[in-house]
Amino acid sequence: MHEHQSVAIEPFWNRMPRFFGYALKPPAVVVILGAAAVSMAGVDGQGMVRMVMLAAVTLEPGVIQPGALALPALLFAVGALFVLKYGYDILSHTAHGYLSPPPINAETVFDGYDLPLKHCAMLIVLGMVAVAIAHTWPQGLRFYPLLVILVQPAIIITLGLEGSLAAAINPARFGRIARDIGWPYLAIVGMVLLLSSAPGTVVAFVARNMAFEGQLFVATAAQCFFLYVSMHLMGYLIYQYHDRVGFEPATLADDDDEWGPILAPLRQELDEGRYDDAADRLRTLAREHPDHSIWLRQQRHKALRLTSKERDFVDNGGKLLGELIDQNRLRDATEIYIDLTEHDPQLRPAREKDYEPLMEMLVQRGEYRRAVRMANGFHRDFPDSSSVPPLYLEVARVLWEYLEQPDKARKVAQFLVDKYPDHPAAKRARALRDTVTS
């Protein structure tokens, strides 16, 4: 097991040629060639795109029989979803430190199609924003494409790592990733922009004189190739700067030679389904190896979920929650808190300082009810806490903007105005109260 802070990761600018070579390795290149072949699939040897063009030009019902496009259209849709889904697999795989393309197996083929669908939904949201700007501030359309170029890598990274559309389109969430990474993020934005325009250049130079089928094959292969290079590049950005964004790559928690014999009995217990024994062993290891206690508690958390030891599950999760927040690993901490409250919705953090960061992360994840429930009664548990005004102001905002509960939002805002009239949050609470009342 490694301490990830001590691992030297090669900077992305030293790996530029290898990013392009990545997409030429199997199985990535197999997916690329397969997608290019599927794009040419059709009936009677005709490509689907050509068939659509022919039907549109002739407008003759007899040219293409009803249902003739069903199979190629289905192949195209399934192929496009898989291509995009495998791209997100590449991003996640790379972010965890695996520098070869993810394998093609049953999990790769059949699982995880929610991400490409959420990606499509994200594009629809961006389009709706453009329409709204066109109606309310037409001049803003001059700047909107530039804004999309700047934020889209952060949106894709957020969606790939968290799997949440609400988090991906939340400016606070994807903005934090860009801010925490700093100037290297801007370098990646520029490279992703160049890569997105590269397929057209490839087709213009390579396939200009080819037949239609050849142009279609080259265009599809180029699109997939540069998509996978971009996804690999964005994943590597997270891998290199994982400590800045609070992400722990799996490869940096792998076992080294020293830990192999220590963890061998644990692996056997897990393989045999002896989760109680595994949880007990992990508790002992966490005590004996405090430098690795967070990783060991995380593994114990997973084991305890499969046991009936409810008290141990809560105790271990509570300690782990605080340790993760202290390490600024807020994404992991939020996952633990969600697990704990799935077990018991009334569970709340034991430490006063944990509420504000968890509230922010839960709201970014779209866990609005869970966030409000967590903050409920905070002023009674910690009456002298300076976190009461900002925390309750956020509760009032969530109740008003997301949960559509104006009466409750008004009561919380009024509580802040009455209880903390001189606090800066009281002014905003007063404005929110007046907005809700009007």
C-alpha positions in Angstrom: 0.0 0.0 0.0 1.4 3.4 -0.9 0.9 6.8 0.5 -0.3 8.7 -2.6 1.4 11.9 -1.6 4.8 10.2 -2.0 4.2 8.8 -5.5 5.8 10.7 -8.3 3.4 11.0 -11.3 4.9 12.0 -14.6 3.5 15.4 -15.7 1.0 15.2 -18.6 3.2 17.5 -20.7 5.9 14.9 -20.7 3.5 12.2 -22.0 2.0 14.0 -25.0 3.1 11.5 -27.7 1.9 8.6 -25.6 -1.6 10.1 -25.3 -2.0 9.5 -29.0 -0.5 6.1 -28.9 -3.0 5.1 -26.2 -5.9 5.1 -28.6 -4.0 2.8 -30.9 -3.7 0.1 -28.3 -6.1 -2.8 -28.1 -8.9 -2.9 -27.1 -9.4 0.8 -27.8 -8.3 0.5 -31.4 -10.7 -2.5 -31.7 -13.6 -0.4 -30.6 -12.6 2.4 -33.0 -12.4 0.1 -36.0 -15.6 -1.7 -34.9 -17.4 1.7 -34.7 -16.2 2.7 -38.1 -17.4 -0.6 -39.6 -20.8 -0.3 -37.9 -21.2 3.2 -39.3 -21.2 1.7 -42.8 -23.7 -1.0 -41.9 -26.8 -1.0 -44.1 -29.1 -3.0 -46.3 -28.0 -4.4 -49.7 -24.5 -3.1 -49.2 -25.6 0.6 -48.9 -24.5 2.7 -46.0 -27.2 4.0 -43.7 -26.3 7.6 -44.3 -26.4 7.1 -48.1 -29.8 5.5 -47.8 -31.2 8.4 -45.8 -29.8 10.9 -48.3 -31.3 8.9 -51.2 -34.7 8.8 -49.6 -34.5 12.5 -48.9 -33.6 13.4 -52.4 -36.0 11.1 -54.3 -38.9 11.3 -51.9 -40.2 8.2 -53.6 -41.9 5.8 -51.2 -40.7 2.7 -53.1 -37.0 3.5 -53.0 -36.6 2.2 -49.4 -39.0 -0.3 -48.1 -40.7 0.4 -44.7 -38.5 -0.9 -41.9 -35.4 -1.1 -44.1 -33.6 1.5 -42.0 -34.6 -0.1 -38.7 -31.6 -2.4 -38.4 -28.9 0.1 -39.5 -30.5 2.8 -37.4 -30.5 0.5 -34.4 -26.9 -0.5 -35.0 -25.9 3.1 -35.3 -27.6 4.1 -32.1 -26.2 1.2 -30.0 -22.8 1.7 -31.5 -22.8 5.4 -30.7 -23.9 4.8 -27.1 -21.2 2.2 -26.6 -18.5 4.4 -28.2 -19.3 7.2 -25.8 -19.7 4.9 -22.9 -16.3 3.4 -23.5 -14.9 6.9 -23.6 -16.2 7.5 -20.1 -14.6 4.1 -19.1 -11.3 5.4 -20.4 -11.6 8.6 -18.4 -12.4 6.8 -15.1 -9.8 4.0 -15.8 -7.1 6.6 -16.4 -8.1 8.8 -13.4 -7.5 5.7 -11.2 -3.9 5.4 -12.7 -4.4 2.6 -15.2 -2.5 3.7 -18.3 -3.7 1.0 -20.7 -7.3 1.0 -22.2 -9.9 -0.7 -20.1 -10.6 -4.3 -21.1 -13.7 -5.4 -23.0 -15.6 -7.7 -20.8 -19.2 -8.3 -19.7 -19.2 -5.3 -17.4 -17.8 -3.0 -20.1 -20.4 -4.2 -22.7 -23.5 -4.3 -20.6 -23.1 -1.9 -17.7 -22.8 1.9 -17.3 -25.0 3.2 -20.1 -26.4 5.8 -17.8 -23.3 8.0 -18.4 -23.7 8.4 -22.2 -27.4 9.1 -21.7 -26.5 11.7 -19.1 -23.9 13.1 -21.4 -26.7 13.6 -24.0 -28.9 15.2 -21.4 -26.0 17.6 -20.5 -25.7 18.6 -24.2 -29.5 19.3 -24.2 -29.1 21.5 -21.1 -26.3 23.5 -22.7 -28.5 23.9 -25.8 -31.4 25.1 -23.7 -29.2 27.6 -22.0 -28.2 28.9 -25.5 -31.9 29.3 -26.4 -32.6 31.1 -23.2 -29.7 33.5 -23.8 -30.9 34.1 -27.4 -34.3 35.2 -26.1 -33.1 37.3 -23.1 -29.7 38.6 -24.1 -28.9 38.0 -27.8 -25.5 39.7 -27.5 -24.5 37.0 -25.0 -24.5 34.4 -27.8 -21.2 35.9 -28.9 -19.5 34.7 -25.7 -21.5 31.6 -24.9 -19.5 29.2 -27.2 -16.3 30.4 -25.6 -17.8 29.7 -22.2 -18.9 26.2 -23.2 -15.4 25.5 -24.5 -13.9 26.6 -21.2 -16.2 24.6 -18.9 -17.0 21.4 -20.9 -13.9 19.4 -19.9 -14.7 20.1 -16.2 -18.3 19.1 -16.8 -17.3 15.9 -18.5 -14.8 15.1 -15.7 -17.4 15.7 -13.0 -19.9 13.5 -14.8 -17.3 10.8 -15.3 -16.1 10.7 -11.7 -19.4 11.3 -9.9 -21.9 9.9 -12.3 -24.4 12.7 -11.4 -25.9 14.9 -14.0 -27.0 17.4 -11.3 -23.3 17.7 -10.1 -22.0 17.9 -13.7 -24.2 20.9 -14.6 -23.7 22.6 -11.3 -21.3 25.6 -11.8 -20.1 25.3 -8.2 -19.1 21.7 -8.7 -17.4 21.7 -12.1 -16.0 25.2 -11.3 -14.3 23.8 -8.2 -12.5 21.2 -10.3 -11.2 23.8 -12.7 -10.2 26.1 -9.9 -8.4 23.5 -7.8 -6.4 22.2 -10.7 -5.4 25.7 -11.8 -3.5 26.6 -14.9 -3.0 23.0 -16.1 -6.7 22.9 -16.6 -6.5 25.7 -19.1 -3.8 23.8 -21.0 -6.1 20.8 -21.2 -9.0 23.0 -22.5 -6.8 24.2 -25.3 -5.7 20.6 -26.2 -9.2 19.2 -26.0 -10.4 22.1 -28.4 -7.6 21.2 -30.9 -8.5 17.5 -30.6 -12.2 18.1 -31.2 -11.4 19.9 -34.5 -8.9 17.3 -35.7 -11.3 14.8 -37.2 -12.4 17.3 -39.9 -8.8 17.9 -40.8 -8.0 14.2 -41.0 -11.0 13.6 -43.4 -10.0 16.6 -45.5 -6.4 15.4 -46.0 -6.8 11.6 -46.0 -10.3 10.8 -47.4 -10.9 13.7 -49.8 -10.7 11.5 -52.9 -12.2 8.3 -51.4 -15.5 6.9 -52.2 -18.4 7.8 -49.9 -18.0 4.6 -47.8 -14.3 5.3 -47.3 -15.0 8.8 -46.2 -17.5 7.6 -43.7 -15.2 5.0 -42.3 -12.3 7.5 -41.9 -14.6 10.1 -40.4 -16.0 7.7 -37.8 -12.6 6.3 -36.9 -11.1 9.8 -36.6 -14.0 10.9 -34.3 -13.5 7.9 -32.0 -9.8 8.2 -32.0 -9.6 11.8 -30.9 -12.5 11.3 -28.5 -10.5 8.6 -26.7 -7.4 10.7 -26.7 -9.3 13.5 -25.1 -10.9 11.3 -22.5 -7.5 9.7 -21.7 -6.0 13.2 -21.4 -8.8 14.4 -19.0 -8.5 11.3 -16.9 -4.8 11.7 -16.6 -5.3 15.3 -15.5 -7.3 14.0 -12.5 -4.7 11.3 -11.9 -1.9 13.8 -11.8 -3.7 16.3 -9.6 -5.8 13.9 -7.5 -4.6 15.5 -4.3 -5.9 18.9 -5.3 -9.4 17.6 -6.1 -9.7 15.1 -3.3 -9.7 12.0 -5.5 -7.8 8.8 -4.6 -6.7 6.7 -7.6 -7.1 3.0 -7.0 -3.5 2.3 -8.2 -2.1 4.4 -5.4 -3.8 2.3 -2.8 -2.6 -1.0 -4.3 -0.6 -3.3 -2.1 3.2 -3.4 -2.2 5.4 -6.4 -1.3 5.2 -5.6 2.4 1.5 -5.7 2.5 1.0 -8.8 0.4 1.4 -11.4 3.2 -0.6 -9.1 5.6 -3.6 -8.9 3.4 -3.6 -12.5 2.1 -5.8 -13.8 4.9 -8.2 -10.9 4.4 -8.6 -11.7 0.7 -9.3 -15.3 1.5 -12.0 -14.3 4.0 -13.6 -12.0 1.5 -13.5 -14.7 -1.2 -15.2 -17.1 1.1 -17.9 -14.7 2.1 -16.7 -14.4 5.7 -17.4 -10.7 5.9 -17.6 -10.6 9.8 -14.1 -12.0 10.1 -12.8 -9.7 7.4 -14.3 -6.7 9.2 -12.7 -7.7 12.4 -9.3 -8.2 10.8 -9.5 -4.8 9.1 -10.3 -3.2 12.5 -7.2 -4.7 14.0 -5.1 -3.7 11.0 -6.3 -0.1 11.2 -5.2 0.0 14.9 -1.8 -1.5 14.0 -1.2 0.7 11.0 -2.5 4.2 11.8 -0.7 5.7 8.7 -3.0 3.6 6.5 -6.1 3.8 8.7 -8.3 5.7 6.2 -7.8 3.1 3.4 -8.3 0.3 5.9 -11.5 1.9 7.3 -12.8 2.3 3.8 -12.3 -1.4 3.1 -13.9 -2.2 6.5 -16.9 0.0 5.5 -17.4 -2.1 2.4 -17.2 -5.3 4.4 -19.5 -4.2 7.1 -22.2 -3.3 4.6 -22.4 -7.0 3.9 -22.8 -8.0 7.6 -25.5 -7.5 10.3 -23.1 -5.5 12.5 -25.1 -2.3 12.4 -23.4 -0.6 15.3 -19.9 -1.4 14.0 -21.0 -0.1 10.5 -22.1 3.2 12.0 -19.1 3.6 14.3 -16.6 2.9 11.6 -18.4 5.1 9.1 -18.5 8.0 11.6 -14.8 7.9 12.2 -14.1 7.5 8.5 -16.3 10.4 7.7 -14.3 12.8 9.9 -10.9 11.5 8.6 -11.9 12.0 5.0 -13.1 15.5 5.6 -9.9 16.3 7.4 -8.0 15.2 4.3 -10.3 17.3 2.1 -11.5 14.2 0.4 -15.0 15.6 0.3 -16.3 13.4 -2.5 -15.4 10.2 -0.7 -16.8 11.6 2.6 -20.1 12.4 0.9 -20.4 8.8 -0.4 -19.8 7.5 3.1 -22.4 9.9 4.6 -24.9 8.8 1.9 -24.2 5.1 2.8 -24.7 5.8 6.5 -28.0 7.7 6.0 -29.3 5.0 3.6 -28.9 2.7 6.6 -30.4 5.2 9.1 -31.8 8.5 7.7 -31.6 10.2 11.1 -27.8 9.8 11.4 -25.9 13.1 11.4 -22.2 14.0 11.7 -20.8 14.1 15.2 -18.5 17.0 14.6 -19.6 20.6 14.2 -17.1 21.4 11.5 -18.3 18.6 9.2 -21.7 20.1 8.4 -20.8 23.0 6.1 -18.6 21.0 3.7 -21.1 18.1 3.6 -24.0 20.5 3.0 -22.1 22.0 0.0 -21.3 18.6 -1.5 -24.8 17.2 -0.9 -26.4 20.2 -2.6 -24.0 19.8 -5.5 -25.0 16.2 -5.8 -28.7 17.0 -5.9 -29.2 15.3 -2.5 -31.5 18.2 -1.4 -33.7 16.4 1.1 -30.7 14.6 2.6 -28.9 17.9 3.0 -31.9 19.6 4.8 -32.4 16.6 7.0 -28.8 16.6 8.1 -28.9 20.3 9.1 -32.2 19.9 11.0 -31.6 20.8 14.7 -28.0 21.9 14.2 -28.6 25.1 16.3 -29.8 22.9 19.2 -26.8 20.6 19.0 -24.3 23.4 18.6 -26.0 26.5 19.9 -22.7 28.6 20.0 -21.5 27.5 16.6 -20.6 30.2 14.0 -21.8 27.7 11.3 -25.5 28.1 12.2 -26.2 31.3 10.1 -24.5 30.1 6.8 -25.7 26.6 7.2 -29.3 27.6 7.8 -29.2 30.2 5.0 -28.3 27.4 2.7 -31.1 25.3 4.1 -33.6 28.1 3.4 -32.2 28.5 -0.1 -32.6 24.8 -0.8 -36.1 24.7 0.6 -37.1 27.6 -1.7 -35.2 26.9 -4.9 -35.1 23.1 -5.1 -37.7 21.6 -2.8 -40.4 24.2 -3.5 -41.4 24.5 0.2 -41.8 28.3 0.6 -43.4 28.2 4.0 -40.5 26.2 5.5 -38.0 28.4 3.7 -39.7 31.6 5.1 -39.6 30.2 8.7 -35.9 29.3 8.5 -35.0 32.7 7.0 -37.1 34.5 9.7 -35.3 32.4 12.4 -32.0 33.8 11.1 -33.2 37.4 11.0 -34.6 37.1 14.6 -31.7 35.1 16.1 -28.7 36.6 14.3 -29.8 40.1 13.2 -26.2 41.4 13.0 -24.7 38.5 11.1 -24.0 39.0 7.4 -26.2 36.0 6.6 -29.2 37.9 8.1 -29.2 40.4 5.3 -29.4 37.6 2.7 -32.0 35.8 4.8 -34.1 38.9 5.0 -34.0 39.2 1.2 -34.9 35.6 0.7 -37.8 35.9 3.2 -39.1 38.9 1.3 -38.8 37.2 -2.0 -40.7 34.1 -0.7 -43.4 36.3 0.8 -44.0 38.5 -2.3 
